[in-house]
Amino acid sequence: MIISSIIRRRSFRTYKDSPVSNEAIDEVIKAAQFAPTAHGKRAIEFVVIRDQKIKDAIFAVVDQVYIKEAPVLIVPVASDQATLPVQDLSIASAHIFLQATELGLGSVWKNLTPVWEEKVKEVLGVPQNFRMIDIIPLGFPAEEKPEHSDEEFKIEKIHQERW
């Protein structure tokens, strides 16, 4: 059941020095490509980065060590054909997180500010008319974290019919 991946899904910023297979990358991107998009446009593409020089160049922009230390970075990119690019990129990213968890991989959302987005576009050669909102580092977690628990579920945050 998908709830088991949701319960196990945590943010990881440290990774083992172990390669991530092409098959695993394909699986997480497949999950993202199956994500719903506004008006069914499916205008999301992905940049997969393993090259250390490119990771170092992105690190120079966003200044987060886990960017250069993760074995793989995935950058979801929306073309100008996307009706709601931020929403489409967000759900695609969420699918990546859940499939990564299912495969025993760790991930984390690294937000891109508008200034960082432009600089990362330059590093990756992404056309100006495309949108990026995050970078997803991916790798085998170097630490263990507890699963989410029922104590985190807050029934009082659910409102029926009206606030």
C-alpha positions in Angstrom: 0.0 0.0 0.0 1.2 3.5 -0.8 0.7 4.6 2.8 3.7 2.5 3.8 6.0 4.6 1.6 4.4 7.8 2.9 5.0 6.7 6.5 8.6 5.8 5.7 9.4 8.9 3.6 11.8 11.3 5.3 14.2 14.0 4.1 17.8 12.9 3.9 20.7 15.2 3.4 23.6 12.7 3.8 24.1 9.8 1.5 26.4 6.8 1.3 29.1 6.8 -1.3 27.2 4.2 -3.3 26.1 4.6 -6.9 22.4 4.7 -7.8 21.6 2.4 -10.8 20.2 3.7 -14.0 17.2 1.4 -13.4 16.4 3.1 -10.1 16.7 6.5 -11.8 14.3 5.3 -14.5 11.9 4.0 -11.9 11.7 7.3 -10.0 11.3 9.3 -13.2 8.7 6.9 -14.5 6.7 7.6 -11.3 7.1 11.3 -11.9 6.0 11.0 -15.5 2.8 9.2 -14.3 2.0 12.2 -12.0 -1.1 14.2 -13.0 -0.6 17.5 -14.8 -2.9 20.4 -15.4 -5.0 19.8 -18.5 -3.0 16.6 -19.1 -0.2 18.6 -20.8 2.6 16.3 -19.5 5.0 19.2 -20.1 7.6 18.0 -17.5 11.1 16.9 -18.4 14.0 15.9 -16.2 17.7 16.6 -16.0 19.7 13.8 -14.3 23.1 14.9 -13.0 25.9 12.7 -11.8 28.9 14.7 -13.0 30.7 16.1 -10.1 31.7 19.3 -11.9 28.1 20.1 -12.6 27.1 19.3 -9.0 29.9 21.5 -7.8 28.6 24.3 -10.1 25.1 24.0 -8.7 26.5 23.9 -5.1 28.2 27.2 -5.9 24.7 28.7 -6.6 22.6 27.1 -3.8 25.3 26.6 -1.1 24.0 23.4 0.3 26.7 20.7 0.8 24.3 17.8 0.1 23.9 19.1 -3.4 27.5 18.2 -4.2 27.6 15.1 -2.0 24.5 13.3 -3.3 25.3 10.6 -5.9 22.5 11.9 -8.2 20.6 15.1 -8.7 17.3 15.2 -10.5 15.9 18.5 -11.7 12.3 18.5 -12.9 11.7 21.1 -15.6 8.4 22.4 -17.0 8.2 23.7 -20.5 6.2 26.8 -21.4 3.4 24.4 -22.5 2.6 23.7 -18.9 -0.6 25.3 -17.8 0.3 25.3 -14.1 4.0 24.6 -14.0 4.5 25.0 -10.2 1.8 22.6 -9.4 2.9 20.1 -12.1 6.5 20.2 -10.9 5.4 19.8 -7.3 3.3 16.7 -7.8 6.0 15.2 -10.1 8.6 15.8 -7.3 6.3 14.2 -4.7 6.1 11.1 -6.9 9.9 11.0 -7.1 10.1 11.1 -3.3 7.7 8.3 -2.8 9.2 6.0 -5.5 12.7 6.7 -4.1 11.5 5.7 -0.7 10.0 2.5 -2.1 13.4 1.7 -3.7 15.3 2.4 -0.4 16.7 5.7 -1.6 16.8 9.0 0.3 15.8 12.4 -1.1 15.1 15.9 -0.1 13.5 19.0 -1.6 15.9 21.7 -2.4 13.9 24.8 -3.2 15.1 27.1 -6.0 14.5 30.8 -5.5 13.9 32.8 -8.8 17.5 34.0 -8.7 18.9 30.5 -8.2 16.6 29.1 -10.8 18.1 31.4 -13.5 21.7 30.6 -12.4 21.0 26.8 -12.4 19.4 27.1 -15.8 22.7 28.6 -17.1 24.7 25.8 -15.5 22.4 23.1 -17.1 21.7 24.8 -20.4 17.9 24.9 -19.7 16.1 27.3 -22.1 14.8 30.5 -20.5 11.1 29.7 -21.2 11.2 26.6 -19.0 10.5 26.6 -15.2 12.3 24.9 -12.3 11.3 25.1 -8.7 13.5 22.4 -7.0 16.4 20.1 -7.1 16.1 16.6 -5.8 19.3 15.0 -4.4 19.0 11.2 -4.5 21.1 8.5 -2.9 21.2 5.7 -0.3 20.7 7.4 3.1 23.8 7.5 5.3 21.6 7.5 8.4 18.4 6.0 9.6 15.3 8.0 10.6 12.2 6.8 12.3 9.0 6.4 10.4 6.1 8.8 10.9 3.8 7.7 13.7 0.2 8.0 14.6 1.1 10.7 17.1 1.8 13.0 14.2 -1.7 12.6 12.8 -3.8 15.5 14.1 -7.5 14.8 13.8 -8.2 18.4 15.1 -6.8 19.7 11.8 -9.6 18.2 9.8 -12.7 20.4 9.3 -15.9 18.8 8.0 -17.9 20.9 5.5 -16.8 24.2 6.9 -14.1 25.7 9.0 
